[in-house]
Amino acid sequence: MSDEFDDAVNMTATELERWLGTDESKSVGQSDGGESVGHESGRRIVALLRKKKGELTEDDQAHRRKVVGYVHRHLAQRPDGDVEHTRWRYSLMNWGHDPLKD
């Protein structure tokens, strides 16, 4: 599982934290008026990336699996053309994956 998470999340904790502070990051995702699910997940991923593997709880492992599933599903829906300034890329980046880094 760990390898899948490491493959899915290709942004560092610092890169992701910086991204989450942008208007683009906050402009995408499903929310009920508050923080979007992806943005909240991004903050959690930053914390996971800063934890030592031995410190991960069962809840952390479950979130890591959720991240892998989201990234894999979302990558399969890649739109045609240049994706640099798309909501599709911004959503993935909230989950720790920048498709332009591949």
C-alpha positions in Angstrom: 0.0 0.0 0.0 2.8 2.4 0.9 4.3 2.2 -2.6 0.9 3.0 -4.2 0.5 6.1 -1.9 4.0 7.2 -2.7 3.3 6.9 -6.4 -0.1 8.6 -6.2 1.2 11.5 -4.1 4.0 13.1 -6.2 4.0 16.5 -4.4 6.1 17.1 -1.3 4.5 18.3 1.9 5.9 21.8 1.3 4.7 21.9 -2.3 1.2 20.7 -1.3 1.0 23.1 1.6 2.0 26.0 -0.6 -0.6 24.9 -3.2 -3.4 24.6 -0.6 -2.9 28.3 0.1 -3.8 29.4 -3.4 -7.1 30.7 -4.7 -7.0 28.0 -7.4 -6.8 25.3 -4.8 -9.8 26.7 -2.9 -11.8 27.2 -6.1 -12.4 23.4 -6.8 -14.0 20.5 -5.1 -17.3 19.6 -3.5 -18.2 21.5 -0.3 -21.3 22.4 1.7 -20.2 26.0 1.9 -17.1 25.3 4.0 -13.8 23.7 3.0 -14.0 21.3 0.1 -13.4 17.6 0.6 -10.2 17.7 -1.5 -8.8 20.7 0.3 -9.4 19.1 3.7 -7.8 15.9 2.3 -4.8 17.9 1.1 -4.2 19.2 4.6 -4.4 15.7 6.0 -2.0 14.4 3.3 0.5 17.1 4.4 0.3 15.7 7.9 0.7 12.1 6.6 3.7 13.0 4.6 5.4 14.5 7.7 4.7 11.4 9.8 7.2 8.5 10.1 5.8 5.3 8.6 5.8 3.7 12.0 3.6 6.4 13.5 0.7 5.8 11.0 -2.6 4.8 12.6 -5.2 2.6 11.1 -7.2 5.8 10.3 -4.1 7.2 8.5 -3.8 4.0 6.5 -7.4 4.2 5.5 -7.0 7.8 4.3 -3.9 6.8 2.3 -6.0 4.1 0.6 -8.7 6.7 -0.1 -6.1 9.0 -1.7 -4.8 6.3 -4.0 -8.3 5.5 -5.1 -9.2 9.1 -5.8 -6.0 9.8 -7.8 -6.4 6.6 -9.9 -10.1 7.4 -10.7 -9.4 11.0 -11.5 -6.4 10.2 -13.7 -8.6 8.0 -15.8 -10.8 11.0 -16.5 -8.0 13.2 -18.0 -9.5 15.8 -20.4 -8.0 16.3 -23.8 -5.6 19.1 -24.5 -3.5 21.3 -22.2 -4.5 20.6 -18.6 -2.2 23.1 -16.9 -5.0 25.6 -15.9 -7.9 23.1 -15.5 -10.2 22.3 -12.6 -9.2 18.7 -13.2 -5.6 19.4 -12.4 -6.4 21.6 -9.5 -8.6 18.9 -7.9 -5.8 16.3 -8.3 -3.3 18.7 -6.8 -5.5 19.1 -3.7 -5.1 15.4 -3.3 -1.3 15.6 -3.6 -0.9 14.7 -7.3 0.4 17.1 -10.0 -0.2 15.4 -13.3 2.3 17.8 -15.0 5.1 16.3 -12.9 4.7 12.9 -14.5 
